[in-house]
Amino acid sequence: MAVRAVNGGSLFRSAASPPLLTFGCRFRQFSSLPFRRNSELGLRFPIFCCGNQFLGYGGGLSRSVHSIVDCVMEELTAWRSRRRIRATVKLTTSGELLEDKLVNQEIEKGLLLEFKKDSDRVLLGVAQRPDGKKNWMVYDQNGVTSSIKPQQITYIVPGVENFDHAEISKFLQKAQENLDPTLLEIAWVELLEKNASVTAEELAEMIFGSSEPLESYCAHLLLSKDEVYFTVLATKGSRTIYGPRPTGQVEELLHKKLAKDASEKELQDFVQLLVSAKAKAALAKPSKSSWMVDEKIQYKIESLEAYAIDACKSDEQRKTAGMILKAMGLTKTASSALNLLINIGYFPVHVNLDLLKLNILTDHSDEIIAAAESLLSDSSDSDEMNREDLTHLKVYAIDVDEADELDDALSATKLQDGRMKIWIHVADPTRYVEPGSMVDREALRRGTSVFLPTGTYPMFPEKLAMEGMSLKQGELCNAVSVSVILHSDGSATELLHLNLEEEAELKILSEAAALRLKWRRQQGAIDTSTLEARIKVVNPEDLEPSINLYVENQADPAMRLVSEMMILCGEVVATFGSCNNIPLPYRGQPQSNIDVSAYSHLPEGPVRSSAIVRIMRAAEIDFRKPIRHGVLGLPGYVQFTSPIRRYLDLLAHYQVKAFLRGESPPFSAGQLEGMASIVNMQVRVVRKLSASSLRYWIIEFLRRQPREKKFRALILRFIKDRIAALLLVGLQASAWVSIGSQVGDEVEVQVEEAHPRDDVLYLKEVLRN
């Protein structure tokens, strides 16, 4: 049998085939030949040279113009007539019974057969021996012997006996080398005209001039993989009969195939971009913005991003990401997509996935920034006539390090009768922002500023918050000031931890804080102070960003001072609102079910606080009248001191300032309730984000510590047997502790494993000698 290459494929000739020269036409390489399009079928056929004339399918330029199909088929028909074609190659027309062709061949040892290994793989193998009543043991192309069921067999190569399994790979290679899908196009035209069906063996005889094993298997591969020209008419076991599709359907499928081929080319080009980006050094990787230049590339990279954070907007986006991962040889998982995006430099190593998953707003739009700058340029103050000059007071601002802007500050004086007068000065953002304005609506949508170890995302545009609203040292600032006189019904405490003994006003504030705490405890307040970790991450997009961690004790005198004054302000505003029937977000927390004495055996501080917090009921809000806040020990409470950071505080400012101006409050209780429901949903999301981000960076901090480093951890409670809940650098974790350790004890631990991305932290107690 001879083989001749044509257009990268092959023509098979057996000894019984006519010599190619008898076809009366001269074959040239397809790649160098012009093509003509058939207007009826919408197809393109190669033009072949016959003598000095060009022949093309579909006629047109001269009487000698014919298609290759006409040329070849005329010669083939004449040759078959001369040779009296055998019955085995007779085509089945629509009038014949298909069942006549669906006669299955019995499986015997030595047969070469194709079978489905699984849903994605089709293999070629040689039948070895029966395995039970129906199954057969098969030695496949990979050298693996396995048992297959009869229904797994997709084709039995005809004319083969005792096939040598060592020849399978060579047989497959020859078959792949000689596949030419354009031959299907030729056969389809003839079969469509005759309305005839065809088997793989018959097709082999048509296009190769032989139905020998190799030709038949090539024809089977062409038919089984074809998605355009032929469709399956009937199948029985390993036998399949195909029929030509109608012209219109073929045209439609060709268009789809072209689109699919173009899509696959785009995918391969994109994969090459990914491979190239992965191979580059960290500093040489393409920037995130470079992936957004081309629209199609942007869609693919955004599909991967959505897949990584489980936020695909459509099945198509999910399918696109899956195809990319498969083409990269990766599993179709979110972690695979994440690691790929990190490896190409699209995501930093420590990308905050929750920030992306929770759809937290970070940057302000150009429109909002422009509106904010317009507000800053307006120097008018509608409250100027009602403001009181308090510049004679000495003002102190004590705030946490995470705050870029200052919401509040304090002043204090002692009256002649010994009582203390406290001033709480709160920033006045309503000096710039009006209810319902564009900037106000954006603040409502955000609900709160977001404070993360890696940065802050403010509720208001940064320039407006910092330059306009914030209290600033040494400058004249607009504020809403709340003053209150405290009765001297308690003793004072030294202000040793602040190291500011010479500041008389701070001493007064410290005394006031101590008096307030004592009074609130008498009213049933519950102390929930604990140790809280704070982290600042410098250059978070670096491979190894700098992490600054410190633990804040909420019972520290400075912290007590600030918190007591803020609580005092909230009580005063609630009382003021109640006396004047102002709708406000009155906060409460019923704690009638808590018997604090039941926890008196626990050490005071984080251990006792942790136990109490676990059983506390959720806070409540009433918008018409104050409700008791059991944890704070107050008859009413309104958050008022952070209007730049919290939208509900801003709402309280709108309401109170309108009353002070003699106007009706801008919002009814019902309107406040509707806005508060929106804000509280967002606040819950931000709290979840803040907690997960803090935990990530604490674990990352611990991961970087030397393995031999020891940490002091506080036992909060026992979870099960000797497995204890521990408080370590402000983070709750768990570990096995030795017998004899009790709740409230400190133990030494070492970090065994720390994986921040997986939220994994394994601690091991360091046993003492």
N, C-alpha and C positions, 0 to 999 in steps of 0.2 A: 504494500500500500504506500503510495506517495503522498506527500503533503506539500502544498504550495502556498506561501504567504500572500495574503491580499489585504491591504489596509490594516495591518497589524493583527489580522485574524488569520484564518487558513482555509483553504479549500482541500477537502479530502478526496482522494481518488483511490478506489480499489482497483484490483486487476480487471474487474468487470466494467469499470467506468470507461466512457469514450475518451479519447485524447482531447485535451482542451482545444487544440487547433481546429477540431471539427466544428466548434461552435461558431466559427466564422467571424470572431471578433478578437481584438487584441487587448488584454488586460493591462492597465497601468495602475501605479500606486494611487489609492484613493486620495491621499493627502494632497496630491498635485493636480487633481482633476477638478474642473468646474462642476457646479451642481445646477439642476433645473428644478423648479417647483411645479407640482401638478396642481392646477387650479381647482380641480374638483375635490381632491383628497387632502389638500393642504400639506403635502409631503414633499421632501427633497430627495432626488435620486442622483447618483453619480452619472456623469456622462462618459461613455466609453467610446474609444476611437475604433472605427471599423474601416479599414482601408484608409482613404483620405477624407472620409466624412465623419462628422460627430453625430452620435446617436443619443437622443435624450428622451426620457419618458414624458409623455403628454403632448408630443408633436409640437408644431409651432413654426420653426424657421424654414424647413424644407420638407419635401416629400420623403426624404430618407431619414428623418428624425424619428427614432423609436426609443422606447425605454429599455433599460437593461433587462427588465422583466420580459418584455416582448422578445427581445433579441435572444436571450438565454432560453426562455421557455419554448420558443419556436424550434430552436435547434434541439433542445432536450426532447420535445415531443416527437420530432422526426426520428431522433436516435432511438427513443423507446419503441416507436412503431417498428423500426427495423429489427430491434432486438427482442420484440415481444415481451414486454415488461411482465415480470412474474406477478401472480395474484397477491403476494404478500405486500406489495406497495400500492395496491389499489386504494384510492381515497374513498372515504365513507361520505356520501351525500346525505342531505336531510331526510331522504326517503329510506335510508337503511336503519336497522336497529343498532343502537349504540351498545346494547348488551353483547352483541357478537364480538366486540373488541375488548370487552372487560373480562377476559378469561385470565384468571390469576395463575401464575407459575408456582408450583410447589417449591418450598424451600428445601434445598439439598446442600450437603456439605460441599464446600468449594465455590459456591455461588458468590458473586460480587454484588453487594447490595448497599443501598443508601438508607440511612435510618436517622430518626430524630433522637439525639442524645438528651436534649432538654428543649425548652421553649426557644432558646437562642442559637442552638448549635445543630447542624446536620453533618453527619460523618459518613465516610465510606468504609466498609469493612467486609471481611470474608467470613461466611458461615462456617463454624467449626464443628459443632455437634448439638443435638437437641438438649434442652435443659427443661426437663419435665415434659408435660403433655404437649404444650404449645410453644413455649419459649425456646430461643436458640442462643447458644454462646457464640459471640462474634468477636473476631480480632480486628480492631479498627486501625485507622491510619496513624493514630498516635501510639500504637503498640500496646494498647490496653485491651484486655479481654473482659467482656461484660455480657450479662444476660439481657436480651431484649424481647419484647413482646411482638407478635405479628403486626399489631396496629402501629408500631413505631416505624415499620419499614415503609419508605416512600417511593423506592424504585429498585427493581432488580435488573441489573445490566444483562441484556440478552446475549446469547451466544457465548457464554463463559462457563467453562467447566474447570474445576480444580485450580482456581486462580491462586497464584503464589502471593501471600500477604506481604511479602517483602517488596512486591512491585506496586503496591497501592499508591505510594507517594509519587512514583514516576508516572503512573496512570493519571493521577490527579493533575500533575504539573502539565502533562500534554493536553489534557482537557481544558485547563485554564488558558493555556497559551493559544488555543485554537477557537476560543469563543469570540464570535463576531455578531453582536446584536443586530447589525444592519441586515444580516441574512434573514432575520425574522420578518423584516419589512417586505422583502421580496416574496417570501412564502405567503404572507398575509394577503397580498394583492391577489395572488392566484386563487387561494382558498376562498377569499371573499367573493370573487367572481363566480366560483363554482358552488358557493354555499355549502362547503364541505368541511367536515371535522377532520382531525388528525391526531395520531399518536406520536410519541417521541420517535419511534422507529420509522414511521412514514415520513416525518419531517426530516429525519437524517437522510433518507433516500432522496428527498426533494432537493435539499440544499447542499448535501455533500456527495450525492450520487452513490451512497453506500449506507447500509444499516448495520455495519460491523459494530462491535462493542463500544469502541471509543467514540465513533460518530453518533451512535444512539445515545450514549451518555451525554455527549455535548448537546445534542438536540434536547434531551430532557432538562439539562441545566438552563438552556435558553428559554424553554417554555415555563419551567417552574419559577424562574426568577423574573419573567416578563410581567410588566404591569401595564402595558400599553395595548399590544396588538391581539393577544389571545386571552380567552377566559376558559375556565374549567367547565366542561359540560357534564361530565360524570366521572366518578371515582369509585373504584372497587378494589380494596386492598392496596396493592402497589401499582395498580393500573389506572391510568388517567387519560381521558379523552379531552382534547381542547378544541375550541371553535373560534373562528375569527370574530373580532368585535366589529360592530357597525362603524362606518366611516365617521359619523358625528362623534361617537364616543371616543374613537381613537384620537381625533383632533383635540377633544377636551382633555384627554389623558396626557397627550403630548404637551399641551400648555402647562398642565400641572407638573409634569416631569421636569420641564424646563425651569419652572419656578423652584421646584425641589432641588434641582441640581445647583441653581444659583444660590439657594439658601445654604446648601452643604458647602459650597465654595466659600461663602461668607463665614461660615462656622470654622472651616479649616484655617482661613486667614486670621480669624480672631484667636484661635488656639495658638497659632504661631506667635501672635503678639504676646499672649500670656506666657508662653515658653520663653520668649526672649526677655520679658520683664523679670521672670523668676531667676534667670541666669545672671542678671546684672547685680553688681554690688549695691549695698543699701543706699548709698548716696547717689548712685547713678540711675536708680529706678525712676520710671516716668511719674510725673506728678499726678495727683488725683484729677486735676482739671484737664489734663491731656486726654483722659479717657472720655471726656464730654464733648470733644470737638466734632466728631463724626456721630451723626444721629443713630446709625445702626450699632456702632460700637457702644454708644451710651446706653442703648436699650439692653444690650447683652450684659454690660457690667452692672447695670442697675437690677437686672434680673438675678444675677449672682448675689448682689447685696441683699435683695429682698428674700432670697432663699436662705441666706446666712442668718437672718434675723426672724425667719418664719413669718414673713409679711408679704407674700406674693399676692398681687392684686387680681390675678387671673390665672386660669389653668395654663394659658399660653406662656405666661411669664415663668411659671413653675416648670413647664416642659422645656423651655429654652435653657434655664439654668441646669436642668437635669442632663440635657444633651451636651452642654459644655463640660460638665463634670465627667460624664462618660468619655467624651473625646480626650479629656486630660488623663484618663485612666484612674479616676477617683471615684469613691463611693458616693452615692447620691444622698448625702447627709448635710445638715446645716454646718456641722463642724468642718467638713471638707471644704465647703464654700468659704467659710470664714478663714481657714488656714491658707487657701489659695489667694484670697484677697489680701491677706497679710504678706504672703510671699512675693506678690507682685508690687507691693508698696502702696496699694490703694487704701488699705487700712493700716494704721499704726499697730504695733504689737499689742499695745494695751488699749485698743479701741473699746469704748464703753458701749457694749451691745444693748444694754437696757436703755440708754439714752436714745438709741435708734429705734428699738422695739416699741418703746412707750410713746414715740412720736412727740417728744418734748420740743417745744419751740425754743430755739437758741438765738439766732440773729433776728433783729428787727428789720422789717422791710424798708426800702428806700422811702416809701410814702410815709410811713410812721416816723422815721427819722426826720424827714423834712417838716412834718407837722410839729414834732417836738422842738426843733430848732426855731420854728416860727414862734412857738410859745415863749421860748427863752428870750427872743428879741423884743418881746412886748414887756415894757417896764411898768405898766400900770398895775395897781393893786386895789381891787375893789373893796378890800377890808382895811385899807389904810386908816380911815377915820375911826375904826373901832379897835385898833391895836394899842396896846399899853407898852410903854417903854420900860423894859426890865434889864437894861444894860448895866444897871448898878449892881446886879447880882453876880456873884462869882459862880460860873457854870462849869460843871464837870461832865465829861462824856466818858463812860466806861463801857466798852463794847468788845465783842468777841473779834478775833483776828480775821474771821471770814468776811466781815462787813467792809465793803469798799465805801459805802455811804453811811452816814450817821443819822439814825432815825430819832434818837432821844438823848437827853442830857438832864442833869440834876442840879438843883440849888437847895440850900438849907440855911435857915437862920433860927436863932433862939429868941423867943419873945421875952418881955420883961418878967412875965409870971412863970418863966421856966419851961413853958411848952415849946415844942418845936414846930416850925412852919416849913413844910417841904414843897418844893416846886419841881414838877416833872415837865420838862420842855420837850415837846414832840414836833418833829419836822412837819411843815404845812404844805404838802404837795397840792392841796386844793387851791393854793394861790395861783397855780398854773393850769390845773386840769379841771374841767367842768364835767358834771355827769352827762353821759351820752355822747361826748365828743369822741373823735377818732382815737385819740390816745387813751381815753378812758375805756373804750370798748376793747382795745387791744389788751389793756391791763386786766380787764374782766376775763378775757379769753385765756390769759396765762394764769391768773389766779394768785400767783406767788412768784417771788424770785427763786431761782434754783441755785443752791450752794453745794458744789461738789468739790472733792479734793483737787480736781484738775482745773477748776475755774468756776466762775459765777455767770449765770444767765439772768440778768435783771428783769423785773416786771416792767419797768419803764426804760426807754432808751438811755444808755449810759450817760451821755452828756447832760440830758435833762435831769437825771437823778443826782449826778455828782455836782454839777455846776449850779443847778437851780434849786433843787429840793433839799439836798443834804445840809445838815448843820455843819458849819466850817469854823475852825479855830481862827480867832482874831478878826472875824468878819461879822457884820450886822446881818442877822438871820431872821427870817420870818418863822414863827413857831406858834403852835397852839399850846399854851402853858396851863397846867393843872396845878392848883395849890391846895394844900390840906394842912390843917393844924392838928397835931397829935397831942393827946393828953399824956402827961408824964405819970403813967401808971406801971412802969417797969424800970428795972435797973439797966445801966449801959454796959457795953462790952468794949474792951480795949481794941483798937484798930492796929494791932501789931503786924498782921500779915501784909498790910498795905505799905508799911514803912513811910507813912506820911503824917506823923504825929503833929507836925507844925501846921497842918491844914485844919483849921478849926471847923470849917464847913463840912469837910469829910468826916470829922469826928461826930458831928451832929447827924449826918446821914447814916453813919454806922450805928449810932445809938438808936436812931429811928428804925433802922432795919431790924435790930435786935428786939425792940419793943413790938414791932409789927409781927414778927415771927412768933413771939411769945403769945401775943393776943390771938393770933389765928389758931395756934395749937389749942388754946383754951376754947375756941369755937368749934373744935373737932377736925382741924386741918390734919392731913396725913403727909408726913415727910417722905418723899420719894426720891430724894437726892441720891446720886450714884456717881460712878466714875465714867467719864465720857471721853472717847478718843477723838482727837482732831488731827487731820492730816492735810498737809499742803504738798502738792506734787509740782515740781518745777520742770518745765519742758516735757510734758506728758507724752509727746509724740516721739521722743527719743527711745532708742532701744533699752536704755537703762536710765530712766528719769530719776532725778533726785527726789527723795521722799523725806519730808520732815514730819515726824509724829510726836505729839505730846498728849498726855492724859490730863483732862480737866476734872477737878473735883468740884462738883456742884455745891458742896457744903463749905467751900472756901469762903472766907469773909467777904472778899471782893465780889464773888459771884452771888452770895447771899444779898449783899447790899443792892446790887442791880436788880435781881429778881424780885426782892421785896418791894422795891420802889415801883417796878412795873405792875406788880400785882395790886399795889395800893392805887395806882392810877386807874387800873381797870375797875376797881371797886367804886372809886369816886365817880367815874363816868357813868357806871350803871346806876348809881344813886341819883345822879343828876338827871339822867334820862328818865328814870322812874318818876321823879318828882315833877317832871315837865311833860310827861306822856309822850316821849319821843320814841318812835319805833327804832330799835337798834338790835344788832345780833347779840342778845344776852346769852352768855354761855353758862351752862350748869353741868354738874356731874353728881348724880345721886349716889351716895355711898352708905345708905342706911343699913346695908347688909354686911358691912365690914366691921368686924370686932378687932380693933387694932391690938387689944390686950392679948389676943390669941397668938400674936407674933412677938410678944415682948421677950420671949426666951431667945430670939434670934439676935445676933449682934446688930447694933444700930449701924446704918449706912447702906452700902450696896446689897448686903445679904438680905436685910429686912425689906428694903425697898423692892428688890426683885420678887420676893414672895408676895408682897401686897399688890404690886402692879399686875401680877398674873391673874388676880381675881377681880380687878377693878372693872366697873361697868363703863360703857362708852359714854362720851360726852354728849350733851344735848344742847340745842339752841332754840330759844324762844324769841320771837321778833316783836312781841307786844309788851312784855313785862319781865323783870328779872326773875331768875330761878336760882335756887340754892346751888352753890358749887361746893359739894361736900369735901373734895380733896383739898381745896384751898381754904376751906372754913369760912366762906363768905356768903352773904345773903344774895349777892348778885355780882356779875363780872362781865366786862366788855373788853375785848382786846382792842387797844387803841394806840399803842406806842410804836407800831411799825407800819405806817401807812405807805412808805416807799416800797416795802417788801411784800406786804400782805394786802390783798384786795379787800377783805372784810374789814380790816382796820381803816382802809380808805373810805369804805361805805359809812362807817361810824363817824368819820370826820365830816363827810358831806352832810349827814343828818344834824350833828351838833352845831356845826358852823352856820347852817341855815337858821337854826333856832336863835343863835347868838345875834344874827343880823336882823332878827324879827320876822323871818320868812317861814313859810311852811316847809317841812322837810321834803326833799325831792322824791323820796320813795315811801310808799306805804309798807305796812308789815308784810302784806302779800307779795309785793314786788321784791322786798328784801329776801324773802324766803326763796323765791324763784332764782334770784341771782346767787344766793348762798349755795343752793344745790349744785349749780354749775361749778362754782369755785371749789366747793368741798371735794367734788369728784377729781378735779385737777390736783388739789392739794394731796389727796391720798396717793395719786400716781407719783407725784414728786417725792413724797416721803418714802415710797417704795424704792424709787431710784436712788435717793440719797443714802438709804440704808445699804442697798446692794453695792453702791460705789465705794462707800466707806469700808465695808467688809472686804471688798476686792483688794483695796490698797493696803489694808492691814495685813492680809494674808501675803500679799506681794512683799511687804516690808519684812515679814517673818521669814519668807522664803529666802531672802537675801542674807539672812544672818548666818554666821558660822554654825555648823552643826553642833559644836560643843557648847555653844552659848546657852546659859541657863536663865530662865525667866521665873518671876514670882507670880503665882496665880492664886486667886481667891476661890475657895469652894463655896458656891452659892446654894447648891442642893445636890442630893443624890438622885440620879435618873433611874438606875436599876442596879441592884447589888452594889458593887464598888465603882460603878461608872458615874462620875460626878460631872455636874455642870460647873464650869470654871469661868472666872472673869480674868482675862489676860489682856493687858494693854487696852482696856476698854472694849474688848471683843469677847462675846460669849462663845465658848468652845466646850468640848468634853474630853475626858480621859479617864483611864482606870487609875485609881489611887489606892494606896496601901491601907491595910487594916489599921485602925487607930486614928485615922484622919477624920475630922468632924466638920460639919457645916460651919463656916466662918474661919476655918484654918487656912493658912497659906501653905502652898506646896511649891516645890521647885519642879519645873518641867523643861523639856527640850523639844524642839520641833523635829519630828521624824519626817514628815512630808508636808509640803504646802504647794497647792496648785490653785491659784486664784481664779483661773478661767473656769475650773470645775467646782469651785467653792469647796475645796477639800483642804482640811487642816487636821493632821494627826499629831497628837502630843503624847509624850511619854514622861511619866514621873521619874524624877531623879531620886532614887532611894538613898537615904542617909545611912551612914555606917552606924 
